[in-house]
């Protein structure tokens, strides 16, 4: 066994972005949407619905994202206590996302230049992506009684990126796959609103403006019909779920990609002509006398390199790299082995 200290030029660090589809089985577009009948009638149904890519009792079923309705006044769900007006699951949802995104319990959600008291949150299941979602790749079809709208994020427009307590924030606008549509809804759901909601790729979150979707199709909405009754379980998240299914029935769905940055260490292991030509293997040197077994190995030794070991300064083995085949080494040959460590 031989040891050699690496020179600074033998070590190179590289970063590469890897993009994959966000949905199960690497499906780029989700066109079938299912809920769990158990959850829909359970205690969590007033808070959110989980959405699956197939029937929830199917062995391959996996949660793709969750839908939650959020209301500043607590409308659309029953009160925890009839004596405490407005304290309900939808208000709790609103407060949780306000803390997560805005970091201020007194702040308001302003989509474009429109302050919204209610919105829909789409939480992408954490298992569907690794580092973050990839801006500029999403397309979301939303159908309602008033028609269909197609949404994407405005990352492709350039400009300074806005940051929140939850990381980067982009507006949701009319368009597909990062390409913004021109026309009356270029900047949002009406000529003066600016946004259908927000896309927060670093936490896998979409916020859809309720007032925007409730507008008539001619005004940029889909006439979603959000119910804001006091102390009533309206299950508004089912409206969004039904709108996705309606769009999916015509072959239009939810396209989304994820992104992961892989950092790699490239280590170049060099065996120069005068190095690593002798071995301590018993087939090379006699264990009893310490002499070279074959005289021809004295002036013309030959070894086969099979493994590269990486050690720290305490001679502790940290990693090994196995070669695909043994490489012959003698005084007439030099070898260069590139070792790649991903993390």
N, C-alpha and C positions, 0 to 999 in steps of 0.2 A: 504494500500500500504506500502511495506517495501523497504528500501534501504540497499545496501551492497556494500562496496568498493571492487574492484577486487584486488587480490594479483598478484604479477608478474608471478607466475607460472600458473595463470588462463588464460594467454594470449599467444597464439602461432601463429607465422606467417609461412605460407607455400607457396611455389611456385610450380605450375604444368604446364607442357607444353601440349597444346591442338593442335592436328593436324587435318586439314580438307582439302578436295579437293579444288583446287583453282577456278574451273570453276562453272558456274551457275548450280543450282540444285544439287550441290555437285557431279557433274560428275568428276571422276578421270582423264579421258582422253578426250581430244577434238579431234574429227575426222572429224567434219563438219565445214567449214569455209566460212563465207559470208561477203561481204562488202556492203556498202550502195550506191546505184546508185546515190543518191542525192549528197553524199560527193565526189564520184569519179569524178563527173563533176563539182564540186564546186571549190572555191578558195583555199581550204586547201589541195587539192589532190596532189600538188607538194611537200607538207611537209610530209604528212603521210596518211595512210589508217587506219580506225578503222575496227576491225574484230569482227564479231558477231558469236554466236553459232547456229543461225538460220537466216532465211531471215529477213532483217532489218525492214520490214513492219509487221512482226509477233508481236503479242501483248507480247509475252514472250522474244523477242529479247533484248539482253543486250550486251554492249561492253565487250569483253573478254580481248583484248589487242590491242595495236596500232603498226603499222609497219612504220618506218621512214628510209629513205636512207640518209646517211650522207657522204659528200665528201669535203675534205680539199680544193680542187680547185673550188668547186662550180659546178662541172660537173653534167650532168644528169637533169638539170632544167634550166628554162629560167632566164635571168638576170633581176633584179629589174629595172635596168637602163642600156641600151645598151652601155652607155658611161663608165660604171663602170664594167670592165671585172671581172668575177668570183663572183660577189656579187649576190647570188641566194639563194633560199630556202634550197638546199642541203648543202651549205656552212654554212648557219645559223644553220641548224640542227647539223652539225659537231661542231660548236662553242659552242652551248648550252650544248651538252654532254661532251665536253672537260672541260667546266667550272664546270659542275655538278660532274663529276667523278674525273678529274685530278686537278681541282682548279688552273690551270695555262694556260693562253691563248697562251703560247708559247710551251706547252708540246705536245708530240706526243703519239698516241696510239700504244703500242707495245704489240702485242699478241704473247706470247712466246718470241721469239727473232726476230719477224718479225714486222717491222714498217708498219702500214697500213694507207694509205691515204683515204680509204673509207671503210665503214662498214654499216651493217644494225642493227638498234636498235629495239628491241621488248620491249615495255613498257606494263607491265601487268596492267590492269585497277585497280585503287586503291580499288574499291569496291570488288574485287575478293580475297583480303586477308586483314588480320587485322594488325598484328604486322610486319611480314616479310614472305618471302617465305622460304621453308624448304630445305636446301641443302641436296643432296644425294637422292632426290626423283624424280628428273626430268628426263624425256626421251623425246627427240625431234627428230622426223623423218623428214629428208629433202630429197626430190626427185628432180631429174633433168634429163635432156636428157642423162647424163652420168651414172646415177644409183642412189642409195639411201645411205645416211649416217645416222647413229644413234649417237646422241650426249647426253652426260650427263656432270655433273660437277665433278671436281676432289677432292671434299671435303673428299671422302672416303679414299684418299691416305694418309691422316694425314699430319703432318708437321705444321709449323707455318702458321697462317692465314695472308694473305696480306690485308692491309686496305687502302682504298682510301678516298677521301673527301665524297664519297657516301656510306661509310661503308665497310663491308667485300667484298672481291673479290676472286672469284674462276675461274679457267680456264675451258673452255668447251673442252672436249676431246671425243674420240670415246668410247661409252659405253652406258649403260642404267641403270636407277634407282640407280645411284651412283656407279655402278660396272663398272670399267674401262676395256675395251677390251684389250687383249694382242695382240701383233703383231706389224706390221709396223706403225700403227697409234696410238699406246698406248699413246703417249705424244702429239698428235696433228694431223694436216692434212698432214704433211710430216715428215720424220725422223728427220729433223732439225728445224722445226718451233716452236713446243711446244704448240700450242693452236689454236682452231677454233674461239676463242673469249673469252669473259668474262661473268660471271654470278655474278650479284650484288644483293643478296637476300634482303638486307635491304631497297632498293628502288624499288624492283620489276622490275629489268632491265636486259635484255640480249643484249650483243653486239656481232654480228656475223661478223667475218672477211670476207670482200668481196673477197680478193685475194684467200683465202682458198676455198670458195665455187665455185669460178670460175675455179679452177683447174679441170683437168680430173679426172674421178672416180679412175683410176689407181694411181693417185697422191694424193688421199684423198679428192677430191672435188666432185661436182655434175655437173660440166660444166654449172653453173648457167647463165653465159653470161651477166654480168653487163655491161650496156652501159654507157660510160663516154663521151658523146658528149657535146661540149661547147654550151651554150645558147640554149639547146634543152630540152623539157620536156620529158624525157625518162620513167618516172614513174617506176623506178627500184623496188620500194616496191612491185609492182605487181608480179615481178619474185618470190619473197619469198612467197607471198600469193599463187601463182599457185603451188609452190613446196610443200606447206603444203596440198593443196587440192589433189595433185597427190598422196601424201603419205596416206592421209586420205581415198582415194578411195579404197585402198587395206587394210583398217582396221588399219593402223598405224597413230598415231597422236601425240599430245602434252600432256604428262602427267606431272602434277605439283601439289604440295601440299603447303599449307600455314601453318604457325605456330604462335601460340599466347601463351604467358606466362601469366597465371592467378595467381595473388597474392591473397591469402586468409588469413583473420584473423579468427582464431578459438578462441572463447571465451567460457570458461567453467564456467557456472553459477551453483553454488553449494548452495543447500538449506539443511543445516544440521538439525539434528533431533529437535533441540530446536528453529529453526528459521522458520518464515513465517507460524506459526500455527494459528495465529489470523488474523482477517480481520476487516476493517472499513466499510465493506458493511452494509447497513441498515438491511439486513436479519440476520446479526450477532450481531450487537450492536444497541440498541435503539437510535434513533436520538434525542429524547427529554431528556432522562435521562443519556445516555452514558453507560448504564448497558448492560451486556451480556444477550441476550433475553432468551436463553435456559440454564438452570443451568448445564446441562451436558457438555456444551461448556467451562465451567470454568476450570475444571480439565482435560477434554478430548476433546479439541477443534479439529475441522476438517475443513480444507479449501481445495479449488480446484484451482490449479495453471493453468492459461490459457494463460498468456502472459508474456514475458520477455521484459522489457524496458531497454535500454542502455542510460545512462545520463552522461553528463559531470559534472565538479565540480560546475557549476552554476545551477545544477538541470534542465538543458535543455535537453529535450528528443531528442536523435540523431537517434535512430533506435528502431524498435520493432520486436520481433520474436513471431509469433503465433504458439502455439503448436497444433498438429493435433487433440488432444483430451484433456479435462481437466484431470489433474493429482492430485489424492488425497494426501493430506499432513497432518500428525499429528505427535505427539511426538515419534512415533515408526518408522517413515520413513524418509529417506534422499533421496533427488533427485539431479541428475546431468544432466543438460541440456547443450548440445553443440550447440552454435550459430556460424554459418559460414557466414562471410561477404566477398564477392568477389569484387575485384576492379582491 
